[in-house]
Protein backbone atom coordinates (compact mmCIF):
# COMPACT_ATOMS: atom_id res chain seq x y z
CA UNK A 1 0.00 0.00 0.00
CA UNK A 2 2.83 2.39 0.88
CA UNK A 3 4.57 1.63 -2.44
CA UNK A 4 1.35 2.38 -4.35
CA UNK A 5 1.08 5.81 -2.71
CA UNK A 6 4.71 6.59 -3.57
CA UNK A 7 4.14 5.60 -7.20
CA UNK A 8 1.02 7.78 -7.41
CA UNK A 9 2.80 10.75 -5.82
CA UNK A 10 5.76 10.28 -8.18
CA UNK A 11 3.45 10.21 -11.20
CA UNK A 12 1.72 13.40 -10.07
CA UNK A 13 5.06 15.15 -9.60
CA UNK A 14 6.19 14.08 -13.08
CA UNK A 15 2.94 15.33 -14.64
CA UNK A 16 3.30 18.71 -12.91
CA UNK A 17 6.90 19.04 -14.07
CA UNK A 18 6.01 18.14 -17.67
CA UNK A 19 3.08 20.57 -17.65
CA UNK A 20 5.37 23.35 -16.40
CA UNK A 21 7.92 22.60 -19.14
CA UNK A 22 5.16 22.69 -21.78
CA UNK A 23 3.96 26.09 -20.55
CA UNK A 24 7.49 27.50 -20.58
CA UNK A 25 8.11 26.21 -24.11
CA UNK A 26 4.79 27.60 -25.32
CA UNK A 27 5.64 31.02 -23.92
CA UNK A 28 9.11 30.95 -25.46
CA UNK A 29 7.74 29.98 -28.86
CA UNK A 30 5.25 32.82 -28.53
CA UNK A 31 8.18 35.19 -27.79
CA UNK A 32 6.41 36.72 -24.80
CA UNK A 33 7.09 36.75 -21.11
CA UNK A 34 4.71 34.97 -18.73
CA UNK A 35 2.24 37.86 -18.45
CA UNK A 36 2.44 38.90 -22.12
CA UNK A 37 3.66 42.41 -21.36
CA UNK A 38 7.07 42.01 -23.04
CA UNK A 39 7.51 40.81 -26.61
CA UNK A 40 10.90 39.37 -27.62
CA UNK A 41 11.93 40.04 -31.22
CA UNK A 42 14.93 38.07 -32.46
CA UNK A 43 17.00 38.68 -35.59
CA UNK A 44 20.07 37.15 -37.15
CA UNK A 45 22.98 39.53 -36.70
CA UNK A 46 26.49 40.03 -38.03
CA UNK A 47 27.83 43.21 -36.44
CA UNK A 48 31.44 42.09 -36.94
CA UNK A 49 31.10 42.98 -40.65
CA UNK A 50 29.78 46.47 -39.94
CA UNK A 51 26.09 45.62 -40.33
CA UNK A 52 23.65 46.85 -37.74
CA UNK A 53 19.94 46.83 -36.93
CA UNK A 54 18.30 50.25 -36.57
CA UNK A 55 14.72 50.78 -35.46
CA UNK A 56 12.03 53.40 -35.17
CA UNK A 57 8.96 53.22 -32.90
CA UNK A 58 6.11 55.37 -34.21
CA UNK A 59 4.13 55.54 -30.95
CA UNK A 60 6.49 55.61 -27.95
CA UNK A 61 3.57 56.11 -25.53
CA UNK A 62 2.30 52.57 -26.32
CA UNK A 63 5.53 50.50 -26.38
CA UNK A 64 9.22 50.95 -25.79
CA UNK A 65 12.34 48.92 -26.52
CA UNK A 66 13.29 48.01 -22.96
CA UNK A 67 16.47 46.09 -23.78
CA UNK A 68 18.70 44.80 -26.55
CA UNK A 69 20.81 41.68 -26.14
CA UNK A 70 23.50 40.50 -28.56
CA UNK A 71 24.57 36.85 -28.81
CA UNK A 72 27.63 35.95 -30.87
CA UNK A 73 28.22 32.34 -31.82
CA UNK A 74 31.99 32.81 -32.12
CA UNK A 75 33.15 35.83 -30.17
CA UNK A 76 35.83 38.00 -31.75
CA UNK A 77 35.83 36.46 -35.23
CA UNK A 78 34.99 38.60 -38.29
CA UNK A 79 32.09 37.34 -40.36
CA UNK A 80 30.69 35.30 -37.52
CA UNK A 81 26.92 35.16 -37.23
CA UNK A 82 24.97 35.82 -34.09
CA UNK A 83 21.56 36.85 -32.79
CA UNK A 84 20.13 40.08 -31.46
CA UNK A 85 17.04 40.16 -29.27
CA UNK A 86 14.97 43.27 -28.67
CA UNK A 87 12.56 43.31 -25.73
CA UNK A 88 9.46 45.38 -26.48
CA UNK A 89 7.60 46.49 -23.36
CA UNK A 90 3.90 47.40 -23.28
CA UNK A 91 3.27 50.80 -21.65
CA UNK A 92 -0.43 51.38 -22.25
CA UNK A 93 -3.25 50.10 -24.50
CA UNK A 94 -3.13 51.10 -28.15
CA UNK A 95 -1.36 50.45 -31.45
CA UNK A 96 2.20 51.09 -32.52
CA UNK A 97 4.48 50.19 -35.39
CA UNK A 98 8.16 49.34 -35.09
CA UNK A 99 10.26 49.37 -38.25
CA UNK A 100 13.58 47.54 -38.00
CA UNK A 101 16.17 48.15 -40.73
CA UNK A 102 19.22 45.96 -41.33
CA UNK A 103 21.87 48.39 -42.59
CA UNK A 104 25.30 47.60 -44.01
CA UNK A 105 28.53 49.46 -43.23
CA UNK A 106 27.69 52.08 -45.93
CA UNK A 107 24.30 52.70 -44.27
CA UNK A 108 22.47 51.00 -47.16
CA UNK A 109 19.29 49.07 -46.43
CA UNK A 110 19.76 45.29 -46.64
CA UNK A 111 16.53 44.03 -45.02
CA UNK A 112 13.55 45.36 -43.14
CA UNK A 113 11.12 43.95 -40.59
CA UNK A 114 7.89 45.76 -39.74
CA UNK A 115 6.01 44.90 -36.55
CA UNK A 116 2.46 46.14 -36.07
CA UNK A 117 1.89 45.95 -32.32
CA UNK A 118 -1.43 45.95 -30.47
CA UNK A 119 -1.51 46.34 -26.70
CA UNK A 120 -4.80 45.40 -25.00
CA UNK A 121 -6.27 46.74 -21.75
CA UNK A 122 -4.34 44.09 -19.75
CA UNK A 123 -1.10 45.28 -21.43
CA UNK A 124 -0.78 42.00 -23.32
CA UNK A 125 0.95 42.34 -26.68
CA UNK A 126 -0.06 40.86 -30.02
CA UNK A 127 1.82 41.47 -33.24
CA UNK A 128 1.77 41.01 -36.99
CA UNK A 129 5.02 41.22 -38.89
CA UNK A 130 6.04 41.73 -42.50
CA UNK A 131 9.03 42.87 -44.50
CA UNK A 132 11.85 41.49 -46.59
CA UNK A 133 13.50 39.83 -43.56
CA UNK A 134 10.65 37.29 -43.43
CA UNK A 135 10.45 36.50 -47.15
CA UNK A 136 12.80 33.50 -46.93
CA UNK A 137 11.06 31.87 -43.92
C-alpha positions as CSV (number, residue, x, y, z in Angstrom):
1,X,0.0,0.0,0.0
2,X,2.8,2.4,0.9
3,X,4.6,1.6,-2.4
4,X,1.3,2.4,-4.3
5,X,1.1,5.8,-2.7
6,X,4.7,6.6,-3.6
7,X,4.1,5.6,-7.2
8,X,1.0,7.8,-7.4
9,X,2.8,10.7,-5.8
10,X,5.8,10.3,-8.2
11,X,3.5,10.2,-11.2
12,X,1.7,13.4,-10.1
13,X,5.1,15.2,-9.6
14,X,6.2,14.1,-13.1
15,X,2.9,15.3,-14.6
16,X,3.3,18.7,-12.9
17,X,6.9,19.0,-14.1
18,X,6.0,18.1,-17.7
19,X,3.1,20.6,-17.7
20,X,5.4,23.3,-16.4
21,X,7.9,22.6,-19.1
22,X,5.2,22.7,-21.8
23,X,4.0,26.1,-20.5
24,X,7.5,27.5,-20.6
25,X,8.1,26.2,-24.1
26,X,4.8,27.6,-25.3
27,X,5.6,31.0,-23.9
28,X,9.1,30.9,-25.5
29,X,7.7,30.0,-28.9
30,X,5.3,32.8,-28.5
31,X,8.2,35.2,-27.8
32,X,6.4,36.7,-24.8
33,X,7.1,36.8,-21.1
34,X,4.7,35.0,-18.7
35,X,2.2,37.9,-18.4
36,X,2.4,38.9,-22.1
37,X,3.7,42.4,-21.4
38,X,7.1,42.0,-23.0
39,X,7.5,40.8,-26.6
40,X,10.9,39.4,-27.6
41,X,11.9,40.0,-31.2
42,X,14.9,38.1,-32.5
43,X,17.0,38.7,-35.6
44,X,20.1,37.1,-37.1
45,X,23.0,39.5,-36.7
46,X,26.5,40.0,-38.0
47,X,27.8,43.2,-36.4
48,X,31.4,42.1,-36.9
49,X,31.1,43.0,-40.6
50,X,29.8,46.5,-39.9
51,X,26.1,45.6,-40.3
52,X,23.7,46.8,-37.7
53,X,19.9,46.8,-36.9
54,X,18.3,50.3,-36.6
55,X,14.7,50.8,-35.5
56,X,12.0,53.4,-35.2
57,X,9.0,53.2,-32.9
58,X,6.1,55.4,-34.2
59,X,4.1,55.5,-30.9
60,X,6.5,55.6,-28.0
61,X,3.6,56.1,-25.5
62,X,2.3,52.6,-26.3
63,X,5.5,50.5,-26.4
64,X,9.2,50.9,-25.8
65,X,12.3,48.9,-26.5
66,X,13.3,48.0,-23.0
67,X,16.5,46.1,-23.8
68,X,18.7,44.8,-26.6
69,X,20.8,41.7,-26.1
70,X,23.5,40.5,-28.6
71,X,24.6,36.9,-28.8
72,X,27.6,35.9,-30.9
73,X,28.2,32.3,-31.8
74,X,32.0,32.8,-32.1
75,X,33.2,35.8,-30.2
76,X,35.8,38.0,-31.8
77,X,35.8,36.5,-35.2
78,X,35.0,38.6,-38.3
79,X,32.1,37.3,-40.4
80,X,30.7,35.3,-37.5
81,X,26.9,35.2,-37.2
82,X,25.0,35.8,-34.1
83,X,21.6,36.9,-32.8
84,X,20.1,40.1,-31.5
85,X,17.0,40.2,-29.3
86,X,15.0,43.3,-28.7
87,X,12.6,43.3,-25.7
88,X,9.5,45.4,-26.5
89,X,7.6,46.5,-23.4
90,X,3.9,47.4,-23.3
91,X,3.3,50.8,-21.7
92,X,-0.4,51.4,-22.2
93,X,-3.3,50.1,-24.5
94,X,-3.1,51.1,-28.2
95,X,-1.4,50.5,-31.4
96,X,2.2,51.1,-32.5
97,X,4.5,50.2,-35.4
98,X,8.2,49.3,-35.1
99,X,10.3,49.4,-38.2
100,X,13.6,47.5,-38.0
101,X,16.2,48.2,-40.7
102,X,19.2,46.0,-41.3
103,X,21.9,48.4,-42.6
104,X,25.3,47.6,-44.0
105,X,28.5,49.5,-43.2
106,X,27.7,52.1,-45.9
107,X,24.3,52.7,-44.3
108,X,22.5,51.0,-47.2
109,X,19.3,49.1,-46.4
110,X,19.8,45.3,-46.6
111,X,16.5,44.0,-45.0
112,X,13.6,45.4,-43.1
113,X,11.1,43.9,-40.6
114,X,7.9,45.8,-39.7
115,X,6.0,44.9,-36.6
116,X,2.5,46.1,-36.1
117,X,1.9,45.9,-32.3
118,X,-1.4,45.9,-30.5
119,X,-1.5,46.3,-26.7
120,X,-4.8,45.4,-25.0
121,X,-6.3,46.7,-21.8
122,X,-4.3,44.1,-19.7
123,X,-1.1,45.3,-21.4
124,X,-0.8,42.0,-23.3
125,X,1.0,42.3,-26.7
126,X,-0.1,40.9,-30.0
127,X,1.8,41.5,-33.2
128,X,1.8,41.0,-37.0
129,X,5.0,41.2,-38.9
130,X,6.0,41.7,-42.5
131,X,9.0,42.9,-44.5
132,X,11.9,41.5,-46.6
133,X,13.5,39.8,-43.6
134,X,10.7,37.3,-43.4
135,X,10.5,36.5,-47.2
136,X,12.8,33.5,-46.9
137,X,11.1,31.9,-43.9
